[in-house]
Amino acid sequence: MKNTVLLSGMVLFFACSSGPTEEQETHVADTTTVAHIDLTSYGLPLLLTPPDKQLTAGAEPSIIWKDETGTLTVEAGERFGLEIREEPGDMPRLKATLERDLLRKNTTIRETPELLVWRSEFPDDPDLVSIHFYRILAADGRTFTVQDTDGPAYSEQDVDRMSAAISTRSPA
């Protein structure tokens, strides 16, 4: 009986909470029934196509809003992690920063006006190689940037999957 009262109190507490706080996991998607995840509840007119569960070892995508940086982070397993920010994209500045990097050698793999994919490696350790992306996306008169998270070393296939996972919503 005590456990039932305690459990009921906890359910009531969480049901009446005031919503997401500074850094709180707010959504875990069931990708077996959801083709896209609408990100408008986070103030973003964007859609997320979750990765295939086979590629993420069954991990569900988690979506975390971080107030202090204005970043929406989406992660699923070890091979999928991206960050979305509302900001004007500055591709020339990013490319200049990559060229000035004194620690790593950065090589462009693919470049369009909206997407940059590059290989980053440490010259003294050929095993430390990762692929990164930076994408600029316009939606509803606003500009967003999407990029991989600072996490594991992503492969080119991982980056292709992540960069294509965010799209704009169709007008209502």
MOQUI-V491697 format. One record per run of one state. SS is the DSSP state (helix for helix, strand for strand, loop for the rest). FROM is the first residue (numbers start at 1). LEN is the number of residues. If there is no record, write none. Layout:
# MOQUI-V491697
ss,from,len
SS,FROM,LEN
SS,FROM,LEN
This chain:
# MOQUI-V491697
ss,from,len
loop,1,1
helix,2,14
loop,16,7
strand,23,6
loop,29,8
strand,37,2
loop,39,1
helix,40,3
loop,43,3
strand,46,3
loop,49,13
strand,62,5
loop,67,4
strand,71,5
loop,76,5
strand,81,6
loop,87,4
helix,91,10
loop,101,3
strand,104,8
loop,112,3
strand,115,8
loop,123,2
strand,125,15
loop,140,2
strand,142,7
loop,149,7
helix,156,9
loop,165,1
strand,166,3
loop,169,4
